[in-house]
Amino acid sequence: MVDVPDPGVVREIVIEAARGAGVGQSLLRDASIKDDGSVVTTADHLLQERISAALRQRWPDIPFMGEEMEHARQVRIVNAKGGTFWTLDPLDGTTNFSMGFPFYGVSLALVSAGEVALGVVYDPVRDECFHAVSGQGAYLNEQRLQTNATGIELRACVANVDLKRLVGQLAERLVRFPPYRSQRNLGACVLEWCWVAAGRIQLYLHGGQRMWDYAAGSLILREAGGMFSTLKGASLDCQVFTKRSVVAAVNEELYRQWFRWLCENDDRSLSTGLSINRDRTNQ
């Protein structure tokens, strides 16, 4: 694992870039549609330019890979010898941002040999900065996050579920026979991970996220005591560009109940049992 840069300095870079770009205000913004159908604004490009420049100045030997970068360059960086790089989602929840809906965030992670060493997620609307270093815990601003003590039952949970990316009968079952108390879909993956880590949401389900969507948030949730995998029980790989499904919960017991229910109600499931262990899940 690479020597981890000072997380305080990394946090300052992300926060200063977001404040300088003026993304803390929820206003209607001009937006365009990319080839993959997702929304992009000038703020996405501005944030990526500012953060990448600041990182290069401080740590010139660490390659940078951003969402708004050409795919061929992304591949070269991720597959390069050494396997250490920054990955940035300059503004996740861009549709929210462009419509004036105040839920979006900036996510930066340091990946080494496929594992996340450092993660920072900043919410410019609430001025909340989540961060974690592998093996050193997760924090919201200066407050330590710890989800293990959450003693809530599955049926009493609030779940963040992205229904539009689910296929087969699972989405229908979740709507007609939900195992939880209430459901939300807030529209910004990087913050949704962190809200689970903070205990504001207890369950999480998403049908397809890119590496930059889950890298920082998954480390923050893991370091806070949460548990996660894909819908097939696999780990979340930070060396691939294909979209990965996400199943997560604030602690191990809730995760296992949640995963089991999803397996039993997914007509595409290969198994109705848990085929993973804690170590694999949290990679």
Secondary structure by P-SEA (a helix, b strand, c coil): ccccccaaaaaaaaaaaaaaaccccccbbbbbbccccccccaaaaaaaaaaaaaaaaacccbbbbcccccaaaaaaaaaccccbbbbbccccaaaaaaacccccbbbbbbbccccccbbbbbbccccbbbbcccccccccccbbbbccccccccccccccccccccccaaaaaaacccccccccccccaaaaaaaaaaccccbbbbccccccccaaaaaaaaaaccccccccccccccccccbbbbbbcccaaaaaaaaaaaaaacccccccccccccccccc
